[in-house]
Amino acid sequence: MTASVVTWSQDMSSLGSAAVAIGVFDGVHVGHQALLRDTVDDARARNILAVAVTFDRDPDQIVSAGSAAPQLLTLADKLDCIAETGVDDILVVPFTPVLAEMAPESFVDSVLLASMRPVSVHVGRDFRFGARATGNVDTLQRLGLSYSFEVWPYNLIEVDGSPVTSTRIRALVAAGNVAAAADLLCRRPRVTGTVRRGRGEGVTLGFPTANIEPVPFAALPADGVYAGRAILEDGIEWAAAISVGTPPMFPEARDYLEAHLVDFEGDLYGQSVTLEFWEKLRDLQSYPSLEALTEAIAADVDAALDVAGFPDAPDDEDTDDDEFDYEAEDISDEDLVEDPEALAAAEAKAAAFDSADAIEDEHGAWAPLLTHIELPRGPASAALGFAITAPLDSEGIPYVWDPCTPGSIVPGGLGAYAGDYALYVPESRFAEAAAALEEAGETDRGTLEPEAIPIEDAEAIEDPAALAAAEEAVRAPSPELPHDDDDEIVVLADKLPYDGPRLSAISAALVAAGVDAIWSPYPPEEAPLLRLGILHANRFRIEVWNSQLELARAALQDADRAE
């Protein structure tokens, strides 16, 4: 659910009847989350709105700026975290000197009652409000009796025997214990800032860094080197080794917060970057030479990849494939097919092709069951695909999709876009599979092959005319696609192993989110042998439109959390 964010003003329209949660909510920690979710539950039970009321800054930044506490979240991040709890509206009250001088009664009358009709108000037991914090829960309950709203005070939640407070979390961050802080927050500790020009030593050492000027009042971790991620303005995340503090070997340096984005190439000057701190790797220290420092930085980068990197292809049974590689990269059909080296590799691989070794696995030879299946692009494609394969799933019959139908030679991307597919099953179960589709009434989805025809890759790949047709198809105008010309296709997840239930779950999550996803059944760095990719390499990648990247990312992350 997406919450509406409303900025309070004296002449604003009333939001209507509401269950209300009020607080600064810095960090939106587990205690805040419990209070906000209870507010949502209360609103649903009463069939009214759930509204969170917060401020655009910590009131102490106005009341006592010199001693104001560091902030765990920017306002934008705080609003995102609050929205995740399911509230309908977030009322952001600008905290000004005028508001700071408001008596508790005036705050309730001029802010709360003027912006909505509160039915219940949810606050922490230690809630204070009004000029010089003279209002408390007792004050609020007294006003509730006058204005006919209930007040629900909440005791502090305890974790590991101690109350969860923003002050406790700030202390953990300040001590460098970012992992423990993350356990109490809605997300890992983070700092946002703007990239400025730095000293340049990172480039000299072979590890260029983004030198970041944090936003005011940012809660920085203790001096040291951390593993984490850098989140850029476009939403793409990069594993990062992050240094906090003045480098001991460069005491004259004024750069205090630096991050090396692993494998990143580009110019970030002037951009906003958010650094997410996952784990402290070591304290800052001096080294006997620049060579020793370089070795230490290289070790930090490797450690950062281990802790916060993106998983690669699972090459064996011990590889953990429970996460996706969410790093987007631009792709083009030229990368997949038109590359002369890839075509040469395809010819060489086809010349050495042995169908018994490459295709006949534990299921034996594979044969096309349905061909020329027209699947529309977008969510309807996956839904129709599920309908076709459900009878096979129910009978435990293995199957694979091929976006390049027998007798045609269409590049992988264009084949998938065109929506012309074939469905293969083991030859040994062909009759059983055909009967299952006929009983389910799904045989009209494509052409049901009357008998099993073993795949002859020589016809599809080795034929020089077919390779020439592939090159020609890439040069031909792309099929009309349901997105703007400027909308690029990017990689969402790469090198996923074949796992029927898991791939179905991924598809279902993307369908539910309305994402137009495209599956590629082979890793792009290998020769573009579609059938060998889908039947033998047994690895997949998912491509989405750049405009839907964040939507797709969120859908898969939600699916992972649900698991």
Number of C-alpha atoms within 10 A of each C-alpha: 9 12 19 14 16 14 15 20 15 9 8 12 11 12 16 13 19 27 30 30 28 21 19 18 25 23 30 27 23 19 22 29 19 15 24 30 18 18 28 25 16 20 22 14 9 14 12 17 24 28 30 28 20 25 21 18 19 20 19 14 16 15 17 10 12 9 9 14 17 18 22 27 22 21 18 9 17 19 22 15 20 24 20 15 22 18 25 19 21 23 25 20 17 15 18 15 12 8 18 18 15 17 17 21 16 15 19 19 14 15 18 19 14 19 21 20 19 26 21 20 22 23 23 19 14 11 18 19 22 18 18 13 14 11 17 17 20 14 14 24 18 15 18 18 11 9 15 14 19 18 23 19 18 17 12 17 15 12 12 6 7 10 13 19 21 24 14 14 24 23 16 18 23 17 14 24 20 25 16 16 26 21 15 21 23 19 18 20 28 27 24 24 19 17 22 16 14 18 12 13 12 17 10 9 15 11 19 19 26 24 26 26 19 20 14 11 18 17 23 23 25 20 20 18 26 29 28 29 28 26 20 16 12 9 14 15 22 23 27 33 32 28 28 19 19 18 20 12 15 12 9 9 13 13 21 16 23 26 27 24 23 20 10 12 8 6 9 17 14 12 13 19 25 19 28 24 30 24 21 22 19 14 14 16 11 12 14 8 9 12 11 12 16 17 13 13 19 16 14 22 23 16 19 27 20 13 18 19 20 16 19 16 18 14 11 7 7 7 11 12 16 10 14 19 19 21 18 19 13 10 15 13 17 15 13 21 25 21 14 12 11 20 21 13 16 20 20 13 15 21 14 10 16 13 17 10 9 13 22 16 14 7 13 14 19 25 23 27 26 25 22 18 20 17 21 17 17 18 18 14 18 21 16 15 19 16 13 22 20 17 21 21 16 9 11 10 17 16 20 20 21 24 32 26 21 19 10 14 22 25 26 25 22 17 21 20 20 20 17 21 21 23 24 23 26 24 21 14 16 21 15 15 25 22 14 21 21 14 11 14 12 18 18 12 18 19 14 20 15 12 13 19 14 15 17 14 20 16 16 23 23 19 15 13 13 18 22 13 16 21 20 14 19 20 12 9 8 13 10 9 10 10 12 9 8 8 13 15 21 20 22 24 22 24 24 24 18 16 11 13 10 13 14 14 16 17 24 19 20 24 20 12 16 16 21 21 24 22 20 23 30 26 22 20 9 13 23 23 27 25 25 19 20 21 22 17 20 18 20 21 19 18 23 25 20 19 16 17 24 16 15 27 20 14 21 24 15 12 15 15 8 7 8
